[in-house]
Amino acid sequence: MACVGYAGAAALVLSEVGSPRTRAAGFTGLTALMCMGTLANGVSRSPVERAIWTPVAGLTAALSWRARQGKIQDIVWL
């Protein structure tokens, strides 16, 4: 199930399809999902999850929130 969610998030980020309102709603959902992921990984018993996936989920949440606000062009993609 998570695979479908991540594929949908990738499609949202990579495509320019949809109205601004629809895209903003998608980015809001992605931000909420990644915030929950940050919390879940932060309280995990696994030190690897806490060390790797907590910052990854947190960074994804922050970047998706910036994209929701229309500031995606400020982000440099390597």
BELPE-V376054 format. One record per residue. N is the residue number from 0. RES is the residue in one small letter. NEAR is the number of other ideal C-beta (glycine too) atoms within 8 Angstrom. D_CENTER is the distance of its C-alpha to the mean C-alpha in Angstrom with 2 decimals. Layout:
{{N | RES | NEAR | D_CENTER} {N | RES | NEAR | D_CENTER}}
This chain:
{{0 | m | 4 | 15.83} {1 | a | 5 | 12.51} {2 | c | 6 | 13.33} {3 | v | 7 | 13.63} {4 | g | 9 | 10.28} {5 | y | 8 | 8.63} {6 | a | 8 | 11.37} {7 | g | 9 | 10.78} {8 | a | 12 | 7.21} {9 | a | 8 | 8.99} {10 | a | 8 | 11.86} {11 | l | 12 | 10.30} {12 | v | 8 | 9.18} {13 | l | 5 | 12.51} {14 | s | 7 | 14.81} {15 | e | 2 | 16.43} {16 | v | 3 | 17.65} {17 | g | 8 | 17.95} {18 | s | 5 | 19.09} {19 | p | 7 | 17.30} {20 | r | 6 | 17.33} {21 | t | 8 | 15.80} {22 | r | 11 | 12.95} {23 | a | 9 | 12.45} {24 | a | 8 | 12.55} {25 | g | 12 | 9.96} {26 | f | 13 | 7.45} {27 | t | 9 | 8.90} {28 | g | 8 | 8.49} {29 | l | 13 | 4.80} {30 | t | 12 | 5.10} {31 | a | 8 | 8.00} {32 | l | 10 | 7.06} {33 | m | 13 | 5.11} {34 | c | 10 | 8.17} {35 | m | 8 | 10.40} {36 | g | 12 | 9.43} {37 | t | 12 | 10.25} {38 | l | 8 | 13.40} {39 | a | 8 | 14.39} {40 | n | 12 | 14.22} {41 | g | 8 | 15.98} {42 | v | 5 | 18.84} {43 | s | 9 | 19.21} {44 | r | 2 | 22.68} {45 | s | 6 | 21.58} {46 | p | 5 | 21.76} {47 | v | 7 | 19.83} {48 | e | 10 | 16.78} {49 | r | 11 | 17.17} {50 | a | 7 | 17.78} {51 | i | 8 | 15.18} {52 | w | 11 | 12.24} {53 | t | 12 | 12.17} {54 | p | 8 | 11.59} {55 | v | 8 | 9.11} {56 | a | 13 | 6.83} {57 | g | 10 | 8.01} {58 | l | 8 | 7.58} {59 | t | 11 | 3.94} {60 | a | 14 | 4.34} {61 | a | 8 | 7.29} {62 | l | 9 | 6.68} {63 | s | 14 | 4.91} {64 | w | 10 | 7.83} {65 | r | 11 | 10.12} {66 | a | 12 | 9.61} {67 | r | 11 | 10.42} {68 | q | 6 | 13.43} {69 | g | 6 | 14.53} {70 | k | 8 | 14.35} {71 | i | 7 | 12.56} {72 | q | 4 | 16.06} {73 | d | 5 | 16.21} {74 | i | 9 | 13.88} {75 | v | 3 | 16.11} {76 | w | 3 | 15.08} {77 | l | 2 | 17.43}}
